[in-house]
Amino acid sequence: MNAYATAARRLMIAADVFGARAHHEHRSLIDLVTAGFRSAAGAFEDIAPGAPGDLPEELDDAVTALKDVVGAHDYRLSAALVGYAIEPVTGEVPPMEALGAVGEQLAREDFDLQKRRNTVLHHRHLDSADDEIVRWALQALATIHYKHERLAAAVDVDNGRPCNQGKTAFHLVPAQRQHTGRRSA
């Protein structure tokens, strides 16, 4: 399967994920975005494959519109879902940078989300031949990114407090990287 066909497959699966997992008070918006995923998938199926990493203008326009509509409302899923779906063509994995939290708890939450994302990517679940595994991976990544985006807002507030001004980011030492529930007494 070429990169364009793989992206089309992921976009169709992402449409199912979005339709089943997105939350919004107006169901019509969820249906509109789901149709956008399906339309983008069709566009990827109809375009002749180009150079690796090269996204033809008509596909770029469709992807940009899809990212904009997903990012315009809070659906409790991240617009990074689009990036993971088209990654076979673009070669770009949506970034998830460390937040630089000065507080230990927020730094731990950031580390945990980074670790979860890296686990999904490391095990290459997005490349599975099983649609259910790809569906789970896309859903997990969209949720992880959504939580990370919400955490970023909390970190901004916490880091902006007068008592935290000028502090350096909290760094977890190896012993602290374990979940507190797994530490030995």
N, C-alpha and C positions, 0 to 999 in steps of 0.2 A: 504494500500500500504506500503510495507516495505521500509526501508531506501535506499536500492540499487535501487529499482524501482523508488523511488522519485528522486534519483540522476540521473538516466538514463533519466527520463522525463525532468529534469532541463537541462541536457546536450543537449538534442535534441532542447529544446527551446533556449538555449544559442547559438546553431548552427544557428538557424534562426536569432537571434539578431545579431550575428557576421556577418552573410552573408548580412544582410540588413543595418547595421550601421557602419561597419568598413570602414575605408578609407585607401587606399594605392595606389600608382601609378601602381602597378602590381596586377591586379585583380586575377591573378593565385595564389598569396600568400593568399589572402582572401579565395579563394575557397579551398586551401590546409588546412587552419586552420578550416574552416567550416567542411570539411571532417574529420578532427581530432576530432572535437567535436562529430560528429556522430559516429565515430569509438569508441570513449571512452564510449558513451552512450550504444552502442552494447555490449561492454565489461562488463559494469555494469549490463546489462540485463542477460548476460550469466554466471555470477559468482554466486555461491550459497552464500547467505548472511552469513557474518561472525560475529564476536563479534562487538558490537557497538564501533565505533572509530578505528576499525582495518581495514586497507586498504591492501588487499592481494597484494603481490609483483607485479603481472602482471598489476593490476589496478594502483598501485603506479607508475610503469614505464610509463604507458599510460598517467597518469595525469601529471607527471613530464615533459614528452615530450611535452604535450600540453601547459603547462605553459611556457616552454622554447621558443616554437615557437611563442606564443602570445607575450611574453616579448621581443623577438628579434627585433621586428620592431615596429614603431609607427603606430598603427592602429586607434588611437583616442578613444580607449577603453582600460581599464585596464585588466591586466591578473588576477585581483581579480575575474573576471567573472567566472573563472574556480573554484576558491575556494568556491564561493557562490553556484555553481552548485553541488558540491560534499559534501557540508556541512552536509546533512542528514546522510552521512556515517561517516565522520570524526568528526563531532561535533564541528568543528572549523570554526568560522566566520572570514573571512579575517580581519586583524587588520587595524585600521586607527588611528594612534596616533596623538596627538596634536603636532604641528610643533615647538612650542616655539618661535614664531615670536616676535621680539622686537618692530616692528612698529604696530601701531593701525590698519591700514587698512588691513595689511596682517593677523593680529590676528583675525580681524572680518571675513575675508574671510574663514579662517581656521574654525572658530566657525560655520559659516553658513554651510559649507560642512559637518562638523561633525553632525550638527543638521539635515540636510537633510537625511544623511545616517541613523541616529538613528530613524528618523520618518518612513522610509521604513521598517526597521527591527522591530520596535515596533508594527507596524500595521500588521506584519506577512504576508505581501503580497506574499512572496515566498511560503507560505504554502497554497495558494488559490487553489481551485479545478478548477478555470477558467484559462486556458492557457494564455489568453490575459493579465490577471493581473500579472501572473508570468513573462511573457515576459516583461511587463512594468517595473516590479521590477528589473529584471536582467539588463535590459538596463539602468535604472536609477542608479543602484549601480555601474555598469561598468563605466558609465560616471562620476559619483561623484568621484570615486577613481582615474580616469584619471585626472580630474581637480585637485584633491588633490596632485597627484604626480607632476603635473606641478607647483602647488603652492609651494610645498616643494623645488623645484629648485629655485624659486624666493625668498623664505625665506632664503635659504642658501646664496644667493648672498647678500641680504639685511643685514642679520645678520653678514656677513663677512666684511662689510664696516668698515673702520677705526672709523668712528663716532659712530658705534654701538657695537664696541668691548667692552666686559665686561658688557654690559647692560643685565638686567634680562628680561625674556619674559614678554610681555605686557599681563596683565590680564584684561579681560572685567568685569566691575562691572555689576550687574543686569540691570541697566538702559541702559548701553551701548550694551547689548546683543540684544536689539531690532534693527531691521533694521532701518537705518537712515531715510528712507522714512515713517516710521510708528510713529516716535516720535511726541509728541505733541509740539506745539510751546511754 
